[in-house]
Amino acid sequence: MEYYWLGLIGGYVVVGLVFGLITQYLSESKGYQGGFWWGFWLGLIGLLVVGFRPDIRQRNYEYHRNNDNNDEKRF
């Protein structure tokens, strides 16, 4: 019986590590720091949370691109 619990906890840790690494990669690809714990503790729900976050690198690129164009028009 003790091996059952050990296997259950070990399985949850392995699945948590897999989801944690996926959410960390996805989060960092969108410009955020971390994101591992979303996947580790929440699994698929954490993956959805991180997946639907906006990409802040794209937003920063558009902001700087628009401001650079505005600066050139002033002169």
C-alpha positions in Angstrom: 0.0 0.0 0.0 2.9 2.4 0.7 4.2 1.9 -2.8 0.8 3.1 -4.2 1.1 6.4 -2.5 4.7 6.8 -3.4 3.8 6.0 -7.1 0.9 8.5 -7.0 3.0 11.3 -5.5 5.9 10.5 -7.9 3.6 10.5 -10.9 2.2 13.9 -9.9 5.7 15.3 -9.5 6.7 14.0 -12.9 3.6 15.4 -14.6 4.1 18.7 -12.7 7.7 18.9 -13.9 6.6 18.4 -17.5 3.8 21.0 -17.4 6.1 23.3 -15.4 8.8 23.2 -18.1 6.3 23.7 -20.9 4.8 26.7 -19.2 8.2 28.2 -18.4 9.2 27.9 -22.0 5.9 29.4 -23.2 6.1 32.2 -20.6 9.6 33.2 -21.5 8.9 33.1 -25.2 6.2 35.8 -24.5 8.7 37.9 -22.6 7.7 37.1 -19.0 10.1 35.9 -16.3 9.4 32.4 -14.8 6.1 30.7 -15.3 7.2 27.3 -14.0 5.0 27.2 -11.0 1.8 27.8 -13.0 2.3 24.6 -14.8 3.7 22.6 -11.8 0.8 23.4 -9.4 -2.1 23.8 -11.9 -1.1 21.6 -14.8 -3.4 22.1 -17.8 -5.1 25.1 -16.2 -1.7 26.7 -15.7 -0.8 26.0 -19.3 -4.0 27.8 -20.4 -3.3 30.8 -18.1 0.2 31.2 -19.5 -1.0 30.5 -23.1 -3.6 33.2 -23.1 -1.2 35.9 -21.6 -0.5 38.7 -24.1 3.0 38.8 -25.7 4.7 41.7 -24.0 7.7 41.7 -26.4 5.4 42.4 -29.4 3.7 45.2 -27.5 7.1 46.8 -26.6 8.3 46.4 -30.2 5.1 48.2 -31.5 5.5 50.9 -28.9 9.1 51.7 -29.8 8.4 51.4 -33.5 5.5 54.0 -33.2 7.5 56.3 -31.0 10.5 56.2 -33.3 8.3 57.1 -36.3 6.8 60.0 -34.3 10.2 61.3 -33.4 11.3 61.4 -37.0 8.1 63.3 -38.0 8.8 66.1 -35.6 12.0 67.3 -37.3 
